[in-house]
Amino acid sequence: MSRRLDLRVLGEPTLLINGEPLTIRRSAALQALVFLTVHHYGASSRQLVEAIWPGLPAHSLTGRLYTTLSDLRGTIRSACRLSVIDHTNDRYRINPAHLDADLWRLQAAVQHAATAVTDHATAWQAVIDAYTGDLAAGYAWPWLEPAREATRRHVVDASVALAAMQPDPRRALALLQRGIRVDPYNENLHLRAMKALAALGDHTAIPDLCDSYNRRLAAAGLEPSDDLRDAAAHLSNAHPVPGR
């Protein structure tokens, strides 16, 4: 019977075999699987050790890495008789002939959108549709945040690009709000959303959006830029809000 492996790392990491989730017993094995998905072209033993067990002597952990990956490969092989992780010249790599990943499909959509010469709206929408959640949502591995932020950037850029094409300000606003849900600290998205609200004549919502953004920044120990303050003040003064 043919097997199809699909690895989902956008949201809760899950390895599916013919649509059924496979239990990965070791937390380090799951982390290694996600790390190798992010590093599509492979990673050395040292890179894996330094990512999974940061701060510990890499030379002392080679055996632990071997045990972790051996257990992972054995678990997958027992379930589907496929060798998913190749090991050649001290580099580990997921075999794309045996496994597909939602992150790779997102990256392919991004590449297509960046090079498309026609139907740009459909290409950018495909990027937005391919993003189903934060990279490895719920995990706080030390190496993860830069990769997670880079992945968020793809859908934020797609939301901005597609919103800019929209003749309907309501549709543009919905796209920008989608981007804000992905990256709630993104100033450019908030500026664009304020302008979309102005285009809709919904001037009451402009200071509300600005206030909620300022509170979010303050909770993180941050402050809005002068550009955002000036834009919000200009839009509010141009269209005064009763009682403010």
C-alpha positions in Angstrom: 0.0 0.0 0.0 1.4 3.4 -0.9 2.2 5.8 1.8 2.0 9.6 1.8 3.8 11.5 4.5 2.8 15.1 5.3 4.5 17.2 7.9 2.6 20.2 9.3 4.8 22.7 11.1 2.6 25.8 10.7 0.6 25.5 13.9 1.0 22.4 16.1 3.7 20.2 14.6 2.2 17.0 13.3 3.5 14.2 11.1 0.7 12.6 9.2 0.8 9.2 7.4 -2.1 8.8 5.1 -3.9 11.5 7.1 -3.3 9.8 10.5 -1.0 11.5 13.0 2.1 9.6 14.1 3.2 9.9 17.8 6.8 11.1 18.1 7.8 10.1 21.6 10.9 12.2 22.1 10.6 16.0 22.3 14.1 16.4 21.0 13.1 14.2 18.0 10.2 16.5 17.2 12.4 19.5 17.5 14.9 18.0 15.1 12.2 17.2 12.6 11.0 20.8 12.6 14.6 22.1 12.5 15.3 20.0 9.4 12.1 21.2 7.8 13.2 24.8 8.3 16.7 23.9 7.0 15.4 22.3 3.9 18.8 21.6 2.4 20.1 19.8 5.5 22.1 20.5 8.7 25.2 19.1 10.2 25.4 17.2 13.4 26.9 20.2 15.1 24.2 22.5 13.9 21.5 20.2 15.2 23.2 19.7 18.6 23.8 23.4 19.1 20.1 24.1 18.2 18.5 21.4 20.3 20.9 21.5 23.4 22.2 25.1 23.4 25.0 26.0 25.8 26.2 22.4 26.3 29.5 21.1 24.8 28.6 19.9 21.3 31.2 17.2 21.2 29.7 15.5 24.2 26.2 15.3 22.7 26.9 13.5 19.4 25.7 10.2 20.9 22.5 11.8 22.3 21.8 13.2 18.8 22.4 9.9 17.1 20.0 8.1 19.6 17.4 10.8 19.1 17.5 10.6 15.3 17.8 6.9 15.2 14.6 6.6 17.3 12.8 9.1 15.1 13.8 7.3 11.9 12.9 3.9 13.4 9.5 5.2 14.5 8.7 6.5 11.0 10.1 3.4 9.3 8.0 1.1 11.4 4.9 3.0 10.6 5.4 3.4 6.8 8.5 1.5 5.8 10.1 4.7 4.4 13.4 6.3 5.2 12.5 9.9 5.7 15.8 11.4 7.0 18.9 10.9 5.0 22.4 11.1 6.5 25.3 11.7 4.2 28.7 13.2 5.0 27.6 14.3 8.4 24.6 16.1 7.1 21.0 15.2 7.9 18.3 16.0 5.4 14.6 15.2 5.0 14.0 13.3 1.8 11.5 15.3 -0.2 10.6 12.2 -2.3 9.0 10.6 0.8 7.7 13.6 2.7 6.1 17.0 1.9 5.7 19.9 4.4 3.3 22.7 4.6 6.2 25.1 5.2 7.7 24.1 1.8 4.4 24.6 0.1 4.2 28.1 1.6 7.7 28.9 0.5 6.9 27.7 -3.0 3.8 29.9 -3.1 6.0 32.9 -2.0 8.5 32.1 -4.7 5.7 31.9 -7.3 4.2 35.2 -6.2 7.6 36.9 -6.3 8.2 35.8 -9.9 4.6 35.8 -11.4 4.1 38.0 -14.4 0.4 37.7 -14.5 -2.5 37.2 -12.0 -0.6 38.6 -9.1 -3.7 38.7 -6.9 -4.2 34.9 -7.1 -0.5 34.4 -6.4 -0.5 36.5 -3.3 -3.8 34.9 -2.1 -2.2 31.5 -2.4 0.5 32.7 0.0 -2.1 33.9 2.5 -4.1 30.6 2.2 -0.9 28.5 2.7 -0.2 30.1 6.1 -2.2 28.2 8.7 -0.5 29.3 11.9 2.8 30.2 13.6 5.7 28.0 12.9 5.7 25.3 15.6 3.0 27.1 17.6 3.2 26.5 21.3 7.0 25.8 21.4 9.7 28.2 22.5 12.9 26.5 21.3 15.8 29.0 21.4 16.5 28.8 17.6 12.9 29.1 16.6 11.9 32.8 16.8 14.0 34.1 13.8 12.5 31.4 11.6 9.1 32.0 12.9 9.4 35.7 12.3 10.6 35.1 8.7 7.6 32.9 8.1 5.2 35.5 9.5 6.8 38.1 7.2 5.8 36.1 4.1 2.1 36.3 4.9 2.3 40.0 6.1 4.0 41.0 2.8 1.3 39.0 0.9 -1.5 40.7 2.9 0.0 44.2 2.2 0.6 43.4 -1.5 -2.9 42.1 -2.1 -4.6 44.9 -0.1 -2.8 47.4 -2.2 -4.4 45.9 -5.3 -8.0 46.0 -3.9 -10.4 48.6 -5.3 -12.8 47.8 -2.5 -11.5 49.3 0.8 -13.5 46.8 2.8 -11.6 43.9 1.2 -8.3 45.8 1.7 -9.1 46.3 5.4 -10.0 42.7 5.8 -6.6 41.7 4.4 -4.8 44.1 6.6 -6.6 42.9 9.6 -5.6 39.3 8.7 -2.0 40.5 8.6 -2.4 42.2 12.0 -3.7 39.0 13.5 -0.5 37.3 12.3 1.8 40.1 13.4 0.1 42.3 16.0 3.1 44.5 16.5 3.6 45.5 12.8 3.3 49.3 12.5 3.0 49.4 8.7 -0.1 47.2 8.9 -1.7 49.5 11.4 -0.9 52.6 9.4 -2.4 51.0 6.3 -5.5 49.8 8.3 -6.1 53.4 9.6 -6.0 54.7 6.0 -8.4 52.0 4.9 -10.8 52.9 7.7 -10.5 56.5 6.6 -11.4 55.5 3.0 -14.4 53.7 4.4 -15.4 56.8 6.4 -15.2 54.7 9.7 -13.4 57.5 11.5 -14.5 56.3 15.0 -12.5 53.1 14.5 -9.2 54.9 13.7 -8.4 56.2 17.2 -9.7 52.9 18.6 -7.3 50.9 16.5 -4.5 53.3 17.4 -5.3 53.0 21.2 -5.4 49.2 21.1 -2.0 49.1 19.2 -0.5 51.5 21.7 -1.6 49.4 24.7 -0.2 46.3 23.0 3.1 48.0 22.5 3.2 49.3 26.1 2.6 45.9 27.5 5.7 44.7 25.6 7.7 47.7 26.8 7.6 49.4 23.4 6.4 52.7 22.1 4.8 53.7 18.7 6.9 55.7 16.3 6.3 59.4 15.6 5.1 58.5 12.1 2.2 56.4 13.6 1.3 59.1 16.1 1.3 61.8 13.4 -0.8 59.7 11.0 -3.3 58.9 13.7 -3.5 62.5 14.8 -3.9 63.7 11.2 -6.7 61.2 10.4 -8.5 62.0 13.7 -8.2 65.8 13.3 -9.4 65.7 9.7 -12.4 63.8 10.9 -13.1 64.7 14.5 -14.6 62.0 16.7 -17.4 63.2 19.0 -16.5 63.2 22.6 -12.7 63.0 21.9 
